[in-house]
Amino acid sequence: MSGSLSDALAAAPLPPGIDATTVFRSLFVASPDGILLVDAQGAILLASPSAERLLGYESGALNGLHIEALVPDSIRPRHAEFRERYGHAPRARPMGTQMELVAKRKDGTEVMVEIALSPLQSHGLPYVMASVRGIGEYPRVRQALQRARCSEHLAQLGKLAVDSRDPQEILGQAPAIAAEALELRTAMLYLLDPGRTLLRLAGGVGLGADEVLGASTAWRADSPEGLVLTGSQALMVEDLRHEHRFPVEQALRLGRLSLLSVPVSDRGKVVGALTVWSGLDRRFGDAELRFMESVANLLGTCLQRAQTEEALSHSQRLEAVGQLTGGIAHDFNNLLTVIQGNLQVLADLPAVTDDALAPQLVAAATRASRRGADLTGKLLAFSRRQVLQPTAVDVEALLRSLADMLRRTLDQRIRIHVDVAANCPDVLADASQLESAVLNIAINARDAMPDGGDLVFAAALMTTLTPELREQLELNPTAEGPGYVRIAISDTGTGMPEAVKERAFEPFFTTKQAGRGTGLGLSTVYGFARQSQGTVLIDSETGRGTVLSIVLPQPPVEALEARADLPAASDIAPGTRVLLVEDDAEVRLVARRFLKDLGCGVTACASGEEAVAWLQELRERDEPLPACVLSDVALGAGMRGTELARQVRDTWPEIRLLLTSGFSADLLQGSSDWSWPLLPKPYNRAELAEALARVLRD
């Protein structure tokens, strides 16, 4: 070594009485740029305080380190080659002014810098002085870096939104991504519950002790989130120490001095707020606002997609359950037909009527089988596999009749009101099924008001349909479609939490105690409304009651003109001949016995083909034809009952037709083209007599 730094400093010309070493050491310490003194081997001999602060090292910690420790791993090989070439021909050289240059900090992060190299060989020193400046401190550069950083993090959130199927993951990550992009410690995402009364902390970073993820609190207008929800616009507070619209003590205690909060919207409705906090005052500006609004818009899109996917999944689950229950109900109805029929025959036997105990046992078994039939009826209503008889129904008359009945049967503490609009039209529906649906809802309302309350039946024409409702009704967005009537049944009871509301239409789901409900009430209503080309809507909040609305179409003009009461059943003439076609042997025996008890002459066939052959044989022998063909719809693997009916209608038009079925899944195929009456299984002797008498008289 040909000299020392002290010698070089001492040789500098300064006024008398001023110590050069002291001056230059002071300059070294006070320089705003970082200064590193590096020897020929790349070891750092001295580092100024500015360099230590810029690179994240404690005082004196850089001394003795190799310069390579400050070079990012990705460019270290190239840096070694450059340093070797520079050592052979050192010269003053600025770096980083025409290209991006980064230095590695102690914690592994990188900082953009400019570096000026100054060799000291001309001063007799084998060192190089590196002046390091963090260009992120320049306002314009800092803004450009922030824009790039925000764009990168917004792209990261967008990728997460595309890749993730779990909306909760997106909601949880969004605050962290926003905080990282804006180089902040604290960010929170609050979302309203469906009832819009509670705010849930759906995601957050840098939280205080009282800020718990997943916790819900009643939202208040005198809070940052409350102001955002109330005004539906962003809120920026430059200095919380001068804020008077909401309490700030807790925020100041946590070291928060400014905030920026933006609304999160779903389908045009504000559903939450995304908020970031800073420990500096006047921290936020237009750039931060634009970034936060972009994040909030992306979150709103994710929420909308999640709700759409959940609605589709829910619909698919209901459809799958409907297909299963429809098949079960069909088979079960055949069994119940046999059970009920044999019980009815058994009840008429002298051995039973003369016994003291037997009639009670038969009656108990009959009641149980009827409950089973009611259960399968509800399953079929839910699965939309019942054959309805839609007519024009006077809504006001139906509601007032039900209200009068319920006033006599319900708790007197329940006040019943009917509010039907003056211009409310009829609806196209099966009258008995509509009455059953409204009654089901009313019974649920009664159970939700154990201490009494108000039960209101209302109906009115719907003048407009929202896009969501049109989608539920499967209407073309541009088509006018039929008019719709909303029949609303509201109560002031306990209401439904969101988890219950989501499952309200699922069969067998119930919140009632064991033995107090089957869980098929609302699922029956749902199935009836959907099969009637309508839908059901729920509006409910815990503690604030429930409104269940059945939306049904208006009837066409021809249905209004044809509205009439069904004819009453009449006696069947003795000796009336009936051709019975039923593939189930036990059901065939029961039906045959019923017909004989009604005084009919019966010929029974196990298939459609057998029935056609017998009818042809009668024609060839010129013998009288039967007055009626009573046929099941599903006749095993052969000819279906509907095919048999068409052939009989075309070949022997004088023969009346009556179909019966347990409502199998394929029953609905082509049912709109039927011109024949249908008797549902299970049926008893009286129901068969009424249906047969009606067919023979028409």
Beta strands, then each sheet from edge to edge (+ up, - down):
strand 1: 34-39
strand 2: 44-47
strand 3: 93-95
strand 4: 102-104
strand 5: 110-119
strand 6: 127-134
strand 7: 186-192
strand 8: 198-205
strand 9: 216-218
strand 10: 235-237
strand 11: 258-266
strand 12: 269-278
strand 13: 391-393
strand 14: 414-420
strand 15: 427-429
strand 16: 453-462
strand 17: 484-491
strand 18: 535-540
strand 19: 546-553
strand 20: 577-581
strand 21: 601-605
strand 22: 628-632
strand 23: 656-661
strand 24: 678-680
sheet 1: 2+ 1- 6+ 5- 3+
sheet 2: 2+ 1- 6+ 5- 4+
sheet 3: 9+ 8- 7+ 12- 11+ 10-
sheet 4: 13+ 15-
sheet 5: 14+ 16+ 17- 19+ 18-
sheet 6: 21+ 20+ 22+ 23+ 24+
end
